[in-house]
Amino acid sequence: MDVRLENGSGVLLPPAAPPLQTQLGQFACHGIDLNWSLAPARGEGRFILLKICLLLLCCSKITENAKKSLASLKRENPQLEPTLAIIQAHNDHLVEEINKNFAKEVGLHVIHISLPEGSSTDEIVYEILRLNEDPNVQGLALDLPESLYSSKVLNAVKPEKDVDGLSDVNLGRLVRGDAHDCLVPPTACAVMELLEDIGGKTVLLVGAGGAVGAALQCMLQREGAATLSCRWKASQLQTKLHHADVVVVGSTKPDDVPVSWIKPGTTVISCSRDLLSERHNYSQQNNRAAENAVGSLAIAMRMQNMVKNMERWIQSQQYRKWDLRCLKLQPLSPVPSDIEISRAQSPKAVDVLAKEIGLLTDEIEIYGQTKAKVRLSLLERLKDQPDGKYVLVAGITPTPLGEGKSTVTIGLVQALTAHLNINSFACLRQPSQGPTFGVKGGAAGGGYAQVIPMEEFNLHLTGDIHAITAANNLLAAAIDARILHENTQSDKALYNRLVPVVNGVRGFSAIQLARLRRLGINKTDPGTLTEEEMSKFVRLDIDPSTITWQRVVDTNDRFLRKITVGQANTEKGFVRQAQFDIAVASEIMAILALTTSLQDMKERLGKMVVANDKNREPVTAEDLGVTGALAVLMKDAIKPTLMQTLEGTPVFVHAGPFANIAHGNSSVLADKIALKLVGERGFVVTEAGFGADIGMEKFFNIKCRASGLVPSVVVLVATVRALKMHGGGPNVTAGAPLKKEYTEENLQLVADGCCNLQKQIQITQLFGVPVVVALNVFKTDSPAEVDLVCKIAKQSGASDAVPCNHWSAGGRGAVKLAQAVEKAANQKNSFKYLYSLELPIVEKIRIIAQKVYGAQDIELSPAAQSQVERYTRQGFGNLPICMAKTHLSLSHQPERKGVPTGFILPISDVRASIGAGFIYPLVGTMSTMPGLPTRPCFYDIDLDPITEQVTGLF
């Protein structure tokens, strides 16, 4: 049957269409009420029925295509759970039902937020903002009364979740013609779907303003239609209606506008949810059905938009090519102070930097303008992305002034990215405020190779060290408090306080249940424990003489090296000697640097051994019940901090363990995230503290074991100044002028001192990794001295040796180094660990002493030997070794320079960081709390009260 709509769009009902009753049955499934009797073929019911069938065909096609597309996405992404949230603020349950039914058919999960009719703009915006931040919601749609579709409401929706396409961002993209990058409003799509061959026709939009009206005008004009727009109260409305070929109604028609104003044959489409009040050729029931059908097409389009949004969302989760804008440098001569250089550069906003390197908006937490925490969820998103190349910067045995490893690290990444257009990331440790205010100064690099803003880098940063201090001292307080309470209460009194009655019920906490299981007590009802079980549960019986957990503070304070605690009368005479360590010496810092996830960190925190009980068994943080609280204090600190170099390249700053009393490397997590972000051809450059004999050895044997990562190349930093010292030059003292031997050419001193460089190259070769020597050039170095060092380095097995001028020239001064590193990273790599973990503790110590330091042998004190036996008996013998040794010599004696030989390495004590996962022997006398010198750096540090600028940092 060939039936033409008599007063409609002129579209033919396809002869092969399914029976009307079948289609109506399908349509009713979407919530449309079609309970009217069929009228004669030329009657009004038949006309509406045919129109609805055409709309139904269109809805079915859109729904089926969306369903197939989403099913394909789910097959490729099995974990995908697409969720659309719809905020509704009216009482039309039919619309809600239609949305749910369409979503169900397509395969979408819908969250419906039904607000009461009359809800305010602020109430709606509150819900929008909440859903914006919900990572489980990928799309957000609004079903509101017309009066609530304000700019404030529409633009509150995140553009990437705006499935209705009504935000200014989406509309702007539509107007610009970026159809691939925007979502078109579903109502506008529905109207365009119903209109055919509108080129040259006049389309009148009546009462269709706002975002939908703007989108319609744009789309109609692109199809060649002449568009007019007016309000219902416009004086020329009758004339415009009479001349229009198509009328699109956007809101309820007033009673005083008769339908007769519309000329016969005009196509009329209503976008309004309200009904036309005047029947004119249609029964009100049938007209309701027709309008619901148009509305259903728009809802089908909404679901289609949601599927498109899921495709975009999945695409956004893939690795993104960098679009980095580097910052220009204009080096001055003479080179200004570090803080003057830092302040002269204008850093990019950190959210801009994050976007440039492929981070998603919800993967960063911004701290001010130039710092942001990066969430660990990125590792899951990019888990299939190949890692980039992994570069370690180490050094020769340094002078007390340092030889510029941080500066080389920054100069290298500036050269790679800003000058060679190779993605690169620097991963640095956060500096302790102890040295910053003491004698060494900051650690942001120097000259024109710095992290900026350097004052923020060197001071509080994002508070990670403060979090470590709080967590460390909470555990210290818990130890002493537990000893006091156990010594002053009976078993029953302890039990009643540890497992109190709350609201008439006594119950164990989760961590207490875990302790019961470790004790072999498989009970969950506090009332069923026997007296013996109760005593085992409440008594840790800590032996105060075995406590190894110290309080910490991030200040060099020599008078806290030995203290007495418990002297107040309230502590009832439980006095003991203790000490403070500097905060970065805390085991929690080491855990932060070595952990691989939040769960891993929590487990490591629980394993920390703080003392032994009176039966010589270890007592842990988990036994004290404090693990969860420690994890809470550390939950933000576990996220690396994103900053930038002077040339705008990315830097991660995370963790800051010293290398002489800990393992001296930045975090595993920062390295892992950076390796994903740089891409397969990119480079991640990280730094190990002090000389290669200390920081690099621990990097390989401890950090690489924890991370599973394999380094591609080692950059070994040397200076003519340090080599002269090792060749027999006079002592170098921080704060004192250099002697003339260091400022005048002396080839013999340099040649003699190269023995230390050769030894450090040999240490690197023990691990099977290519090494490039970076000679950090000072203005007092002569060309002959520089050439001599490079020649000896290459003869000693270095892949290359390159003089670097990044301190005075920025990345441009390290381009040759970057090229050498890129070449070396492609060489054969036969990485191996120095020792097997299965070896006895003493043997592992001996291997490090002989092969790395050059010692003849080791000698353990009786206390050290006793500790080794204890740790072996307790099951900790298979951990790697973290030597606590002076950084100023290969030996244990700081004054012995060059390459000492024939010495016996004394091991005065052996301790264990079980949570961090290593045994640390103390070589000779090692202090874990630095002191202030006669003239600390703080004399020069000041704050301008007007500009709030910091001065005096270096």
N, C-alpha and C positions, 0 to 999 in steps of 0.2 A: 504494500500500500504506500503510495507516494503522497504524503501529507505535508502541505506547506503551512507554517504558522501564519494565521490570517493577519495578526496585528503585531507580529514579533520581529525577530531578527532575520527572518528569511532563511534560516538554516533548515535543511531537510532532515527528517528522522530517517535514519538508514533503514532500507527495506529488510536487511538481514539482522536487525537488532533482536535481542532475546525478547520473549514475551513480556508485556508490560507488567504482568503480575509478578513475574520472577524478579524483574528489576526493582519493583516496588518493595518486594520482600527484602532484597539486599539493602535498599535505601532505608527501610524501617530499622534495620540493624544499627544504623548510625544515629538513631534517636529521633527521626523525623516522623511526625504524626500525619499519616496519609489516610485517615479514616473518613473518607467521603465517598459518596456513590458516584459511579461513572456516569457522566452526562452524555448526550448524543455527540457524535463526532464533531459537529460544528458548534457545540455548546461550550460554555465557559470552562466546565470541568475538564473536558477533553483537551482544550487548549493548554490549560495549566499542566495537565498530566503529561502531555507531549514535551512541554518545556522542561519539566522536572526530569523526564527520562534522558533528555539530552545532557542536562547538568550531571545526572547520575553517571552517564557514560564517561564524562570528563573526570568526575571524582574517582571513579573506579580505576581509570587509567593512571591517574596521578598516584593514587594509593598503591597500586600494584607496582609501579616503577620504584616508588620510595621503599616499599617492602623488599624488593629484590636488591636494591642498592645497599640497604642496611644489612640484609642477610650476608651479602658479600663482604661488607666491612667486618662483620662479626666473625666470619670464617677466617679472615686474615688477622684478626685481633681478638682471640678467644676471650681475653679478659675484659673486653669492652662491655660496659653497661650504660648505654645512652639514656640520659635522664633529662626530661623536660619539666621545668617548673612553671606553673601557670598561676598568676595572682589574679583572683577574681574579687570584685567588690560590688556585686549585685546579686539579686536573688533568682536569676534565671537559671534554673538547674538544667534546662534543656541544653544550653550551650556547654555546660560542664560535661554533660553526658556525651554529647557529640565529640568533644575533644578526647575524652577517655576512650571512646569506641574506635575512633580513627587511630589514636596512638597505639592501642592494643593490636589492631589489625596490621599496622606497619611494623610493630615490634619494639616500640618505645615504652619506657617506664615514665609515668607521669606523676609528679607531685602537685596536688592541687591545694593552693592556699586560699581558702575562702574567707575573705574579710567581710565584716558586716556592711550592709548598704549604708552609705553616709560616712564611710571612713575618710579621714583627712588625707591630704597630700603627704604630710609628714609620716603618717602611719604606713602608707604605701611605700614611700621611699625607704623607710626602715626595713621593710621586708625585702625590697629589691637589693639593698646593700648587703643584707645578710646572705641572700642567695648568690650574689656576686662572688662572695668569698668562699662559697661551698664548692670544694674541688670535685664533688660527686655530681654536680649539676652542670651540664654542658650547654643548656639552652634555657632562656627565660622569656616568657610571653605574658602579655597583659590583657585581661578582659575587664575593662573598666567603663563606667559611665563616661559619655563624651566630655563632660565638664572636668574630668580628672586627667585627661590626656594633655597635660601641660609640659612645657619644655623641661621643667625641673624633674618631673616624673620620667619622661622618656629618656633623658640624658643621664639619669641615674643608673640605667642598665648598662653594663659593660658591653661595648660594641661587639666583642667576640662571643657574647651570649645572646645578643639581640636577634632572636629568630623572627621577630615581627618587622625588623628592618626600619624602626622608627626613630632611632637616635640620629643626632646630627651627623655623626661620623658615617653611618651607613648611607644616609641620604646624600651627604656630600660626595661619597664615592659613586653613587648612582648618577648624580647630576654630571660628574666629571666623565662618566662613561666607563668607570672601572667595574663593569658588571661581574667580572670574575672575582672581585675582591669585596663584594657587598651582598647583602641579602635584601631582596626586593620585598616591600610590604605585601603580605599574602592577599589582602583585600584588593590591592592594585593588580596583583597577578591574576586574581580571579576575574576581575573586570576585563583585563586584556585577553584572557582565555576565551571569554564569551564573545568578544568582538572580532569580526573578520573583515578584511578589505576596507579598512577605514581611511586609507589614503585619499586625501582630498575632501573628506567629509568633515562636517562641523560637529564637534562634540562639546556639549554644555555640561559643566560640572556645577550642580546646584547644592549649596550647603555642604560642599565637600572641601573643607579647608584643612589646615594643619599638615601633618606629615604625609598622610595618605593622599590628600589632594595634590600636594607638591610632587609626590612620586608619580601620580597618575598623569599630571600635566607633562612631566618630563617624558614618560613612556609613550604617551599619545602623540606628542610632537615628533618623537623619533620615528613613529610609524607614518608620518606625513599628514596627520589630522590637524585641522585648525581648532584650537581649544579656546573656549571661553569659560570664565568662572564668575559666578555671582551668588549673592545671598538670596534667601527666600523673599526678603523684604525689598529687593532691588526694584527700582521704578521701571526698568526696562525688561523685567522678567518675562512678561507675556510675549513680547516681541522676540526675545531670545529663544524662548521655548518653541515658538511657532517656526523659527528658521532652523532649529537644530535637527540634525539627522540622528544624533544619539544624545540621550540625556542620562547622565549618571547622577543619581540622587545620593547625597552623603549623609543626610539627616532627615528627621521627620518632616513631612510636608504639612504646612499649616492648613487649617480648614478653609481659609479664604483663598486658597490657590486651587482653582478647579482643574481637574484632569483634562478638561476640554481645551485648555490652552495648548496642549501637546497635539501637534498635527498627526493625523492618521499615518501609520506606517513607520512612526519613529520607534527606534529601539530604546527601551527604558530599562535601566539596570539600577537596582537599589542596593546601596552599600550599607544602609542603616539597619540596625537591629530592630527598630520600631516599625510598626505597620502603617501603610497608607490608610488614612482615615476614611477616604471616599472609595466606595466599592468600584464604580464605573467598569462595567463588563466583567468584574470578578466577584465571586463570593468572598467574604472576609476570610473564611476558613481556607479556601483554596489559595488566596493571596498569601496567607500566613505560610502555607506549605511552600509556595514558590520562593518566598524570601528566605525561608529556612534552607532551601536547596542552594541558593546563592551563597548563603553564609557557610554552608557545609563545604562548598568548593573552596572558599577562603581558608577554612580549617584544614582541608586536605593540603592546600598550598603551604600552610603553616608547618604541617608534618614534613612536607617535602623540604622546606627550608631547614628544618631541624636535622634531616638526614644530610643535607649539604653542609650544615654547620659541623656535623660529626666528621665529615670528610675533611673539612678545614681543620678541625681540632686534631685529628689524627696526623694530618700533614704538619701541623704546628709542633707536634711531639717529636718529629724527626730531627735529625741533625741539621742545623742551619749554617750555611756558608757565612763566614764573617763579612761584615760590611763596616770595617773599622776606619774611623777618621783619626789619623795620627795628629798629634800636636806639633807645631813648628817650634824649633829651638833656634835661638840666636845667641850662641855662646859669646861671652865677653872675655877680654883679656886685660888685666889679670882677672882670674876667676874669682867672683865674689864668694861670700860665705855661703854655706849650704842653705841656711834658712832664707837668705836673700834670694838665692836662685829659686828655691821652692816657691817663695811668695810672689816672684815675678811671673810665674806661669799660672795660667787660668785653667784649672782642671775641668774636664767634662763632668756634667752631672752623672752620678753613678748609675742612674737608671738608663741613661743614654748609652753608657759604656756596656751595661749588661745586655741591652738589646743588640748592640753592634756585634757582640760575640756569641749571640744565639741563646741567651738565657730568656726564659719566659717570665712574664710579669709576676706570676704567682710563685716563682722560684727564688725571688729575692726579698729580703726584709731590709728596708733602707734605714740607715742611721745618719741623719743629717744629709748633706749634699754630696759627700765624696766617699762614703763608706756604705757597704751593704753586706749583710749576711746572705749566704747562698745555701738554700735548703738541699738536704741530701736526696730528696726525691729525684733530682736530676740524674743520679746514678741509675735509677730504675728506668727512667725515660730513655737514656742513651746507652743502655746495657749492651746493645748489639753494635754500637759504634766502635770501630777499631781505635786502639790507643795511638797516640802520637809517639815521637821519639822522647826518650827520658835522659836528661843530662844532669850530672851531679857536678857542682862546683866545690872543690876542696882546695887545700893550700899546703904550702910547706910549713915547717915549724915557725910560728910567727914571732915578731917582736911584741912587746907589750902594747904597741900602738895599733896592731892589726895590719894586715897586708891588703885589705880591700876586696875580700871575697864577695861581700854584698854588692859593692860597687861594680865588680866584674859581672855578677849575675844580672844586675839591672842593665848595664851597658850592653851585654850580650843579647838580651831580649829586645832592647830598643833597636839594636842593629838588625836582628832577624826580621822584626815586624815592620818597623818604620822605614827601613832602608833596603831590605831584600824582599819585602812583601811575603814573608813566611809567617804563618800563625805561630805565636809563641806566648807562653805564660811563665812568669816568675813565681816561685813559691818560696816565701821567706818566713822565718820565725818572727813572732812578736817579741820585741825587746822588753827586757825587765826594766822597771824604773830604777832599780838599784844602780846599775852602771850608768843609766841616763843622767842621774843626779850625782853620781860618784866621780869616776875618773875617765871612763871609756867614752862616754857620750852615747848618742843614739846609734841606730842600726839601719837607717833608711837608705844606705848608700851614701854617695857624696858627690860634690861637684855637679856635673850635668848628667849624672846617672843616679837618679834618686827615685824613691817612692814619694808621691805627694798626696796631700799636704804632709810635710815631714813632721810637723809638731803633733798632728793627730796620730800619725803612725807611732811616734816615740812615746806618747803619753798613754792615756787610758784606752785608746782605740775603741773597741766595742765592749770592754769590760770582762774579757775572758779571764785575765789573770785575777781579777777581783772575785770572779765566780769560783775559781780554783782555791783561792785563799779562804773563801767562806766555806766551801765544802771540806777542805782539809781541816780547818779549825773546828768545824762541827764534829767531825770524827774524833779529833783530839779531846774535845770536851766530853764526848760520849764515853771515851775510855776511862777518864778519871772519875766521872760521875758514876759509872758502873762499879768501879772498884769501891768507891765510898759507900754506895747503897748496899752492895753485897756484904761489906764488912760491918754494917750497922743494922742489918735486918735479918730476921729469921726467914727460912724457906717459905713459910706460909705467907708472911707479910710481903715478901718479894713477889710471890705468885699473884697475890691479890692486887698488887699495884701494876704488875706487868700485864695481867689479863683481867682488867677491871670489869665490873658489872655496868653495862650501859643500857638504860631503859629496861632494867630488870633481867637482862640477858648477858651472860658472860661468853665471850667468843675470842678465838685466836685471830690475829691479823694474818695476812698471806705470808709475810716474812717469818712469822712465828711458826706457822704450819711447816714451812720449809725447814726450819731449824729442827722441829720435831722429827721430820723424816730423816734428816742427816744423823740424828741421834738414834735412829732405829725405832722410834716410837710412832707407830702408825695409828694415831688416834686424832680425832677432830673435835671431840667433846671435852671441854676443859674440866668437866666434873668427873671424868673417868680416869684421870691420871693417878697413879699410885704415889705415895710419898717419895719413893726412890726416883720415879720418873719426874716428879715435880722438882726435886732437888737438881737432877741432871739438867733440866730445862732452864732453871733460873740461875744456876751457878756457872759463870764462865771461869772463875778462879784464876784471874789474870795475875801473873807474877810481875809485879811492878819493875823488877830489875831487868826484865826482858823487853820492855816496851821500846819499840823502834820508831813509832809514829810521833813526829814532832810538830809543834805549831809552826806556822809560817807567816811571813810578812814580806811585801815586795819593796823592801828598803834595805840598803846596806847598813847594818847596825851591829857592830862588833860586840856590844855589851849584852847582846842576847844569845851569844854563843854558849853560855852556860847560865842557867837560872834555877831557882827553886820555886816549885809550885805547891800550893796547899797550905800556905802559912796563916791564913785567916782562921779565927776560932771556929767558924761555921764548918770548916773541913775536918774538924775533930782530930787533928794531929796527923792526918794522912799526907805527910810531906814527902816529896821526892825531887831529886835533881832532874832537870830536863834542859831543853834548848830550843831555840828558834832556828829554822832554816830560811833561806830566801825562798819566796813563793815558787819560783820556777824550778826549784829542786824537789818539789813535792811529787810523790809518785802519781798523783792525779794529773799533773802536767804530762808526765811520760805516757800515761794512759790516753790522754787526749791526743797525743801525737801519734800513737800507734793503733788506735781503735779503727775499726772498719765500718761500724754502724752504731746506731743508738742501742740496739740490743747487745751488741758486743761490748760497748762501753759499760753498760749496766752490769754485765757479767764480770767484767774485769774489776769494776769497783767493788763488787761483792767479794772477790777473791783476795783483796789486799790483806796481807798479814800484818797485824799491828803489834803483836806480842805473842808470847807463849803462855800457856796456862801452867799450873804447878806440876802437871804431869808431862811438861815439855812438848805439848801438842800445840799447833798454831791456832791463834785466835784471829778471826777475820772480821771485816766490816759487816759481812752478812750475819755473823754470830751476834754482833752488837745491834742488829736490826735497823741499820742506818742506810742500807744500800739504796732504797727507793728515794730517800730524801737527798742523797748525794746526786743521784741521777736527775732529780728535779732541778737542783742548783746548776747542773751542767748542761741542761737541755738546749740552751741557746749557744753556749760556748762550743759545742761540737760542730757548729756550722762555720765554715771558713769565711773570712772577711775579704771582700773584693775591694781593691783600690787600683791605682794606676801609676805609671811611671811619668816622668817629665815629658815624655813624647806620646803619652796617651795610650800606652799598651797595658794590658791587664796584669794585675798582680794579685795573688792570694797571700794573705798574712794569717798564719794559723799555728798556734802552739809555739812554745819557746823554751824547751829544755836546754840547759847548759850542756856543752859537750865534755867538759872535764869532770862533772859530777853526775851527768846523766847521758843520754844518747845523742843529744845535740843536733836534732834534725826537725824540720817542720813536719806538719801532719801528713799521714798517709792519705787521709780523706781529701785534703787540698790537692795532692798530687793526682789522685785517681780522678777527681772531677776535672781538673785541668787537662789531663791526658785525653779525656773524652771531648772536651770543648775545642781543643786545637785541631782535631782531625788527624787523619792518618799520616799526613805529611808535615804536621806541625811539631813543635818542640816545647817540652816542659822543662824548665831549668830550675833546679832546687839547690840549696846550699847546705853543706855540712859544716858544723862548727870547728874552729881551730884547724890544726894540721890534719893531713890525710891519715896520720897514724892514730888519730883519736876519732874525729867526726866521721871520716869516710869509712874507717873500719867498722864503726857501729852502724853506719848507714847500710853497708852490705850485709853484715852478720845479724843485725837485729831488725832494722826497718824493712829491708827487702824480704826477710823471712815473714814478717807480719803482713806485708802487702801483697806478696807474690809477684811484685813487679821486677823487671830486669832492666838495669840501666844500659843505655846505648853507648855512652861515652863519659869520661871524666875530664873536666877542665881543672887543671892544677895551677893555682895562682901563686906567683912568686914576685918578689920585688928585689931590686938590686940592694936596697937598704937591708933587708933581712939576710940576704946571702952574704953581705959584708960582715954582718954580725956573726954568722956561722963560720966565716973564714977567719975569725979572730979579732974582729973589730971591738971597740969599747962597748960597754953596756949601753943599752937604749932604755931610757927611763921616761915614762909618761909624764908630760908636763914640763920636761927639761929640754933645752935646745939640743939638737943633734951635734955631735962632734964633727970635726972637719973631715974625718975619714969617710963620713956618710954624704958629704956635700961636694967632695972633690973626687975626680977620677982615680980609681985604685984597682987596676985589673987583677992584681995578685990576690987581693982580698976577695974579689968576686969569684975568681977561679977556685980558690980554696973553699969558699962557702958553698959552691955548687954541689959539694958532697951531700948536703942535706936535700937538695933538689933531686939528685940522682937516687937517693934512698927512698924518697916519697914516690918517685916514678916506679921504682921496684916494688913498693908496697901495692901500688895500683895494679901492677902486672900480676900480682899474686891472685887477683880476682878475675883475670882474663878479660878485662875491659880496656878498649883503646883509650889513650890519654893524650890530651892536647894541653900544652903549657901556655898559660896566659901571663905574659910579663906585664905587670901593672907599672907603667912608666911614670916616673916623677920628673919634674923639670930639672933636677940636679943630676939625673942619670946621663952619662955621656953615650954617644952613638956606639963607641967601641965596647962599652960595658954591656949595652943592650945586645949587640951582635954576639958577644961572647956567651952570654947566658943562652940565647936561642940556639947557638951552635952546639953547646954542651948538652942541652936538653934533647935535641934531635939525635945526637950521638948516643944518648943514654936510653933510647927506646921510645921517646915521645913521637906520636904520629906527626905532630907539628909543634912549633913554638912561635908564638905571635906576640909582638909588642902591641900594647893597647893604650889608647889615649882617650878613652871614654870619659874620664873624669873631667877633662878640659874641653872635649868636643862632643860629648853625648854619644848616641848610637853610631854616628858616622865614624867615631874613633875606634869602634870595635867591629867594623864590617869584615875585616880580614879574619878576625877571630871567629865570627859567625860562619864564614865560608869554610874555615878549617874544621869547625865543629860539625857542620853539615856533611862534609866529606868523611870525617872520622866515624860519624854515626852510621854510615853505610858500609863500614868495614866489618869483617867477620868478628863476631862476639862470642867468646867462649866463657861466659860468666860462670863462676863457681864460688861456693862459700869456702871460707878459710878452714873450717873444722866441722866435724859431724856433731850434732847435738847429743848423740848417744855416748860420746866420750865422757869420762869422769870430769867433774868440775875442775879439779886441779890440772888435768891434762889440757883442757881448753884454755885455762889461764896461761899455761906454759907455752902453748903454741902461739898465742898472741904476743907474749913477752919476747920470745925468741925470733919469730918470723917477722913481726911488725916492728917492735922496738929495738931489736938487735941485742937483747940481754943474753947473758950466758946461761942463766937459770933463774928460778924464782925461789923465794924463801917465805914460807907462811909462818906467822906468829902462832903461838899456841891457841890464842883466841880465834884466829882465822881458821886454823885447822879444825877446831871444835865446831865452828859454824858450818864448815863444809860438810862435816860428818852429819850434823843435825839436818841440814837441808837435803842431803842425800837420803837420809832415813825417812824424812817427811815426804819424799817423792818429788822433790824439785830439782833433781840432778840433771834433767834433760833440757834445762833452759839455756839460752845463749848467755854470753858474758858481756857485761857492760863495765869496762874498767874505769875507775875514778882515779885520774892521774893528772899531774900538771901538764898544761898545754905548752909550756915554754921550753921543753926539751923532749927528745925521744926517750930519755931515761926518766927516773923519778926525781932527779936533781935539776932544778930549773937553771942552775948556772952552767950546766954542761951543754954546750952548743954543738953544732955540726952533727956528727954521727958517732955518739958514744958507743964503745964496745967493751966487752969483758965485765960488765956490771951484773950484780945479782939484784933482781927486782924484789923489793920487800913488800909483802902483802900483809898489812897491819890488821885488817879486819875484812870480813866478807858478810855482806848483807843481801837481802833478797827483796825484789819488787815483784811479788807474785802476780799482782794484778796487771802490771805493765808487761810482765813476762820475761824477766831477766834476773840473773844473779850479778850483783856488783861488788867486786873486790875493791878495797881501798888501798891504793899504792902509797906507801909512806904516810905523810901527814896531809890530809885533805880537809879543807874547811868548806862546809856547806852554807856558810853565812859570810859574805864579803864584808869588809869594813870600809869606812870612809877615809880618804887621805887627808893630809893637812889642809889642802885647798881643793875641795870638791868642785864639781862643775856648777853646783847650785849658786855659787857666787856670781855667775854671769847670766843666770836665767832670770828673766823678769817679764812682767806683763804691763803693757800700756793700758791704763784704766780708761782712756778715751776710745782708742781703736780696738781694744781687746786683743791686740796682737802680741804673740809670744816672741821674746827675744832671747838670744844667748844659747839656744840649742844648737848642737852640731852632731 
